[in-house]
Amino acid sequence: MMILQSDPQQSKPKSVKFSTIAIDAFNMELSVNPGGSMGPSVGLGGEVAYKKIRRLSSFDDERQCSRKTKLLNLYLSPNARHLILAHNHSKGEIKTSMKEKDALRRSRAVTNLFMSPATRLSLSIRSEGLDVAAGT
């Protein structure tokens, strides 16, 4: 009978260290996300606008300071959205996007209106179950 012994170097946990971080920045584009109630919806573009390589120590210092104002940076007023999108999109494109978004919101509202209470309950339980399963 042959007994295999493990190599002591293989049983040690590996340590990984790095000193730089690569940051990809994307342009904002029109979106039809019905979540926003006012103004056009904004989404991330598919192409990288620019890449930046930063030292990890300076990035962490800068990020700690910006966390205090994070919630303020997440909100875009409808006017700011129009200005950002007008830079790359025509008024017609913005108007079409808003019409699509509003139509999607109306169709969801109608669907919810005619849905039976049992179906609503079933869907909410199913979505909660998926959230719980994803969290574990």
Backbone torsions as a table, in degrees:
resi	resn	phi	psi	omega
1	MET	NA	135.4	-177.7
2	MET	-108.4	129.9	179.8
3	ILE	-107.3	125.7	178.9
4	LEU	-90.5	133.3	176.9
5	GLN	-106.4	142.3	-179.8
6	SER	-81.2	147.8	179.2
7	ASP	-75.5	129.2	-178.3
8	PRO	-61.8	-28.6	180.0
9	GLN	-71.4	-30.0	-179.3
10	GLN	-75.4	-24.6	-176.9
11	SER	-83.2	-13.8	178.5
12	LYS	-73.3	138.9	176.4
13	PRO	-68.6	140.5	-179.4
14	LYS	-83.4	142.9	179.3
15	SER	-113.9	132.8	179.8
16	VAL	-119.5	131.9	178.6
17	LYS	-130.6	144.6	174.9
18	PHE	-146.0	157.1	-174.5
19	SER	-119.8	-10.1	179.4
20	THR	-126.2	160.0	178.7
21	ILE	-134.0	139.5	177.6
22	ALA	-100.0	129.6	-178.0
23	ILE	-116.8	126.5	175.5
24	ASP	-104.8	128.1	178.1
25	ALA	-108.6	136.0	-178.8
26	PHE	-113.9	149.8	174.4
27	ASN	-75.7	157.2	173.9
28	MET	-87.5	142.4	178.9
29	GLU	-134.7	166.7	175.8
30	LEU	-64.2	146.2	178.8
31	SER	-139.7	160.0	176.4
32	VAL	-111.0	24.2	178.3
33	ASN	-62.5	121.1	-177.2
34	PRO	-78.7	4.8	-176.3
35	GLY	-66.8	-39.3	-179.6
36	GLY	-78.2	135.4	-175.8
37	SER	-92.1	-24.9	-177.0
38	MET	-127.7	138.0	177.9
39	GLY	79.0	171.5	-179.6
40	PRO	-71.5	151.6	177.2
41	SER	-81.7	144.7	-178.7
42	VAL	-117.2	137.1	176.7
43	GLY	-134.3	171.7	177.6
44	LEU	-83.9	139.5	176.6
45	GLY	-72.5	166.5	-177.7
46	GLY	-85.8	-21.5	-177.5
47	GLU	-100.3	146.5	178.6
48	VAL	-75.9	125.9	179.0
49	ALA	-75.5	-45.5	174.8
50	TYR	-158.6	159.6	177.4
51	LYS	-118.6	147.6	179.7
52	LYS	-139.2	136.5	174.9
53	ILE	-110.4	125.3	-175.5
54	ARG	-124.2	153.3	171.7
55	ARG	-71.3	137.4	-175.5
56	LEU	-63.2	-37.6	-178.6
57	SER	-63.8	-44.1	180.0
58	SER	-71.3	-34.1	178.2
59	PHE	-64.9	-43.3	179.0
60	ASP	-63.7	-41.0	178.8
61	ASP	-62.5	-44.8	-179.3
62	GLU	-67.1	-39.6	-177.9
63	ARG	-66.5	-38.2	179.2
64	GLN	-61.0	-39.7	179.8
65	CYS	-68.3	-38.7	-175.6
66	SER	-77.9	-14.1	-179.5
67	ARG	-65.8	-25.9	-179.1
68	LYS	-67.4	-32.2	-177.7
69	THR	-106.1	18.0	-175.2
70	LYS	-59.2	-44.5	-178.2
71	LEU	-63.9	-35.9	178.0
72	LEU	-66.2	-33.3	-179.0
73	ASN	-76.8	-17.9	-178.5
74	LEU	-80.1	-21.2	-176.6
75	TYR	-93.9	128.9	172.6
76	LEU	-116.2	124.2	177.4
77	SER	-68.9	157.4	178.6
78	PRO	-56.4	-36.7	179.0
79	ASN	-66.0	-41.3	178.7
80	ALA	-64.5	-38.5	177.7
81	ARG	-61.7	-45.4	179.2
82	HIS	-59.9	-44.1	-178.4
83	LEU	-64.6	-42.8	-180.0
84	ILE	-64.3	-45.8	-176.9
85	LEU	-73.8	-31.1	179.9
86	ALA	-65.3	-21.5	179.0
87	HIS	-65.6	-35.9	-176.4
88	ASN	-116.7	-8.4	-174.7
89	HIS	-131.7	151.1	178.8
90	SER	-78.8	165.3	177.6
91	LYS	-61.3	-36.7	179.2
92	GLY	-64.0	-41.0	178.5
93	GLU	-64.3	-42.1	179.1
94	ILE	-64.5	-43.3	-179.7
95	LYS	-63.9	-42.6	178.4
96	THR	-62.5	-42.6	179.0
97	SER	-61.8	-42.4	179.4
98	MET	-66.5	-36.5	177.4
99	LYS	-64.6	-42.6	178.2
100	GLU	-62.4	-42.3	179.9
101	LYS	-63.7	-45.2	-179.9
102	ASP	-64.7	-39.0	177.8
103	ALA	-64.0	-39.9	178.1
104	LEU	-65.0	-40.7	177.7
105	ARG	-64.1	-42.0	179.3
106	ARG	-64.8	-42.1	-179.1
107	SER	-66.1	-35.9	176.4
108	ARG	-67.1	-39.0	179.3
109	ALA	-64.9	-41.6	178.9
110	VAL	-64.9	-42.8	178.6
111	THR	-59.2	-45.3	179.7
112	ASN	-66.3	-33.4	-178.7
113	LEU	-66.1	-42.0	-176.3
114	PHE	-90.9	0.7	-179.9
115	MET	-78.0	137.3	179.5
116	SER	-70.5	154.0	178.9
117	PRO	-58.2	-35.5	179.8
118	ALA	-66.1	-39.9	179.0
119	THR	-66.8	-42.5	177.4
120	ARG	-58.3	-45.3	179.8
121	LEU	-63.0	-43.4	179.9
122	SER	-61.6	-44.3	179.6
123	LEU	-66.1	-40.0	179.9
124	SER	-67.7	-38.0	176.8
125	ILE	-65.3	-41.8	179.8
126	ARG	-63.3	-43.0	-179.7
127	SER	-68.7	-36.8	176.1
128	GLU	-65.4	-39.2	178.3
129	GLY	-62.6	-38.9	177.8
130	LEU	-67.5	-39.9	178.5
131	ASP	-64.1	-41.8	179.5
132	VAL	-65.8	-42.4	-179.9
133	ALA	-65.8	-36.7	179.7
134	ALA	-70.9	-29.4	-178.6
135	GLY	-78.1	-14.9	-178.8
136	THR	-99.1	NA	NA
